[in-house]
Amino acid sequence: MHFFSTNKLIDKFNNNQHSQSESVKYLVALMLLISIAQYAISLCPSPELSSDDKLYLLVEFLIVMFCTVFGVYLCYKKSEQVASGGFLERFICLALPASVQAFILIIILILLSTVALTVMIGDDSYFMESHLFLLAFVLIYEIIFYRIIYNAICKLSLKPLEEVSIPK
């Protein structure tokens, strides 16, 4: 992988030496770098962040990193079983509706949890502010997101790339 030199990467593209599996590695690296930057900014020294808050952010970061690497890996492997090539296009396009669906499901789960806790206990504030409760929803969101993409890839019935005619 080339983390800094675009010229070396351009040479690989020009010489058809860049594979789909290498592209997946770049996708994972990009997603990890974006997440690292997001969490690094969150962890900047701040008087408002307690040590519990920092621990929560670290655990959330680790959950997201693990789910990202594992989720992309599983989706890539399933995509290669369906048809070689084209994973990035499928993944990127499927990620938008998957993220919207996962977001809606999480909102529904949070609302149902809030109602259930209010009815059962009379107060949901402890749970809604609990780090463990929030981490559970982060994990559930990640699982739902990658599961939707994985299921969509499973439903694909693609022809090998040589058989696909591209309209002009």
FENQUIBEL-V78123 format. One record per residue. N is the residue number from 1. RES is the residue in one letter. SS is DSSP state (alpha for helix, beta for strand, coil for the rest). OMEGA is omega in degrees with one decimal (* if undefined). Layout:
BEGIN
n->N res->RES ss->SS omega->OMEGA
n->N res->RES ss->SS omega->OMEGA
END
This chain:
BEGIN
n->1 res->M ss->coil omega->178.0
n->2 res->H ss->coil omega->-176.9
n->3 res->F ss->coil omega->-175.1
n->4 res->F ss->coil omega->-172.8
n->5 res->S ss->coil omega->175.5
n->6 res->T ss->alpha omega->-178.9
n->7 res->N ss->alpha omega->178.6
n->8 res->K ss->alpha omega->178.9
n->9 res->L ss->alpha omega->177.1
n->10 res->I ss->alpha omega->177.3
n->11 res->D ss->alpha omega->178.6
n->12 res->K ss->alpha omega->177.7
n->13 res->F ss->alpha omega->-178.4
n->14 res->N ss->alpha omega->-179.2
n->15 res->N ss->coil omega->-178.9
n->16 res->N ss->coil omega->-179.6
n->17 res->Q ss->coil omega->-178.4
n->18 res->H ss->coil omega->-175.5
n->19 res->S ss->coil omega->177.1
n->20 res->Q ss->alpha omega->-179.8
n->21 res->S ss->alpha omega->174.8
n->22 res->E ss->alpha omega->178.7
n->23 res->S ss->alpha omega->178.1
n->24 res->V ss->alpha omega->177.4
n->25 res->K ss->alpha omega->177.2
n->26 res->Y ss->alpha omega->178.0
n->27 res->L ss->alpha omega->-179.8
n->28 res->V ss->alpha omega->179.7
n->29 res->A ss->alpha omega->178.9
n->30 res->L ss->alpha omega->-179.9
n->31 res->M ss->alpha omega->178.6
n->32 res->L ss->alpha omega->179.4
n->33 res->L ss->alpha omega->177.6
n->34 res->I ss->alpha omega->179.4
n->35 res->S ss->alpha omega->178.3
n->36 res->I ss->alpha omega->179.4
n->37 res->A ss->alpha omega->-179.8
n->38 res->Q ss->alpha omega->-178.0
n->39 res->Y ss->alpha omega->177.2
n->40 res->A ss->alpha omega->177.9
n->41 res->I ss->alpha omega->179.6
n->42 res->S ss->alpha omega->-176.1
n->43 res->L ss->coil omega->178.0
n->44 res->C ss->coil omega->-179.1
n->45 res->P ss->coil omega->-179.6
n->46 res->S ss->coil omega->179.4
n->47 res->P ss->coil omega->-179.0
n->48 res->E ss->coil omega->-176.9
n->49 res->L ss->coil omega->175.2
n->50 res->S ss->coil omega->177.6
n->51 res->S ss->alpha omega->175.3
n->52 res->D ss->alpha omega->178.1
n->53 res->D ss->alpha omega->179.3
n->54 res->K ss->alpha omega->177.4
n->55 res->L ss->alpha omega->177.0
n->56 res->Y ss->alpha omega->-179.5
n->57 res->L ss->alpha omega->178.2
n->58 res->L ss->alpha omega->179.1
n->59 res->V ss->alpha omega->177.1
n->60 res->E ss->alpha omega->177.9
n->61 res->F ss->alpha omega->-179.5
n->62 res->L ss->alpha omega->177.0
n->63 res->I ss->alpha omega->-178.9
n->64 res->V ss->alpha omega->179.6
n->65 res->M ss->alpha omega->-179.9
n->66 res->F ss->alpha omega->-179.5
n->67 res->C ss->alpha omega->179.1
n->68 res->T ss->alpha omega->-178.2
n->69 res->V ss->alpha omega->-177.4
n->70 res->F ss->alpha omega->-178.9
n->71 res->G ss->alpha omega->178.6
n->72 res->V ss->alpha omega->179.0
n->73 res->Y ss->alpha omega->-179.5
n->74 res->L ss->alpha omega->179.2
n->75 res->C ss->alpha omega->178.9
n->76 res->Y ss->alpha omega->-179.5
n->77 res->K ss->alpha omega->178.5
n->78 res->K ss->alpha omega->179.2
n->79 res->S ss->alpha omega->178.4
n->80 res->E ss->alpha omega->175.7
n->81 res->Q ss->alpha omega->-178.4
n->82 res->V ss->alpha omega->179.5
n->83 res->A ss->coil omega->179.2
n->84 res->S ss->coil omega->179.9
n->85 res->G ss->coil omega->175.2
n->86 res->G ss->coil omega->-177.4
n->87 res->F ss->alpha omega->-175.6
n->88 res->L ss->alpha omega->179.0
n->89 res->E ss->alpha omega->179.5
n->90 res->R ss->alpha omega->-176.7
n->91 res->F ss->alpha omega->-177.8
n->92 res->I ss->alpha omega->-179.0
n->93 res->C ss->alpha omega->-179.8
n->94 res->L ss->alpha omega->-177.0
n->95 res->A ss->alpha omega->-179.4
n->96 res->L ss->alpha omega->178.3
n->97 res->P ss->alpha omega->178.0
n->98 res->A ss->alpha omega->-179.7
n->99 res->S ss->alpha omega->177.3
n->100 res->V ss->alpha omega->179.7
n->101 res->Q ss->alpha omega->-179.8
n->102 res->A ss->alpha omega->179.0
n->103 res->F ss->alpha omega->179.4
n->104 res->I ss->alpha omega->178.9
n->105 res->L ss->alpha omega->179.4
n->106 res->I ss->alpha omega->177.2
n->107 res->I ss->alpha omega->178.4
n->108 res->I ss->alpha omega->178.9
n->109 res->L ss->alpha omega->178.5
n->110 res->I ss->alpha omega->178.7
n->111 res->L ss->alpha omega->178.4
n->112 res->L ss->alpha omega->178.3
n->113 res->S ss->alpha omega->179.7
n->114 res->T ss->alpha omega->178.9
n->115 res->V ss->alpha omega->-178.7
n->116 res->A ss->alpha omega->179.7
n->117 res->L ss->alpha omega->178.5
n->118 res->T ss->alpha omega->179.7
n->119 res->V ss->alpha omega->-175.5
n->120 res->M ss->alpha omega->-172.9
n->121 res->I ss->alpha omega->-178.1
n->122 res->G ss->coil omega->-179.1
n->123 res->D ss->coil omega->-179.2
n->124 res->D ss->coil omega->-171.6
n->125 res->S ss->alpha omega->-179.7
n->126 res->Y ss->alpha omega->-176.9
n->127 res->F ss->alpha omega->-178.1
n->128 res->M ss->alpha omega->178.4
n->129 res->E ss->alpha omega->-178.6
n->130 res->S ss->coil omega->178.4
n->131 res->H ss->alpha omega->-179.3
n->132 res->L ss->alpha omega->177.9
n->133 res->F ss->alpha omega->179.7
n->134 res->L ss->alpha omega->177.7
n->135 res->L ss->alpha omega->177.9
n->136 res->A ss->alpha omega->179.3
n->137 res->F ss->alpha omega->175.1
n->138 res->V ss->alpha omega->179.6
n->139 res->L ss->alpha omega->179.3
n->140 res->I ss->alpha omega->178.0
n->141 res->Y ss->alpha omega->-178.8
n->142 res->E ss->alpha omega->-179.9
n->143 res->I ss->alpha omega->179.6
n->144 res->I ss->alpha omega->-178.0
n->145 res->F ss->alpha omega->-177.8
n->146 res->Y ss->alpha omega->178.0
n->147 res->R ss->alpha omega->178.4
n->148 res->I ss->alpha omega->178.9
n->149 res->I ss->alpha omega->179.8
n->150 res->Y ss->alpha omega->179.4
n->151 res->N ss->alpha omega->178.6
n->152 res->A ss->alpha omega->177.7
n->153 res->I ss->alpha omega->178.4
n->154 res->C ss->alpha omega->-177.7
n->155 res->K ss->alpha omega->-178.9
n->156 res->L ss->coil omega->171.6
n->157 res->S ss->coil omega->-173.7
n->158 res->L ss->coil omega->173.0
n->159 res->K ss->coil omega->173.1
n->160 res->P ss->coil omega->-174.4
n->161 res->L ss->alpha omega->-179.5
n->162 res->E ss->alpha omega->-176.7
n->163 res->E ss->alpha omega->-176.3
n->164 res->V ss->coil omega->176.2
n->165 res->S ss->coil omega->-177.8
n->166 res->I ss->coil omega->179.1
n->167 res->P ss->coil omega->-179.2
n->168 res->K ss->coil omega->*
END
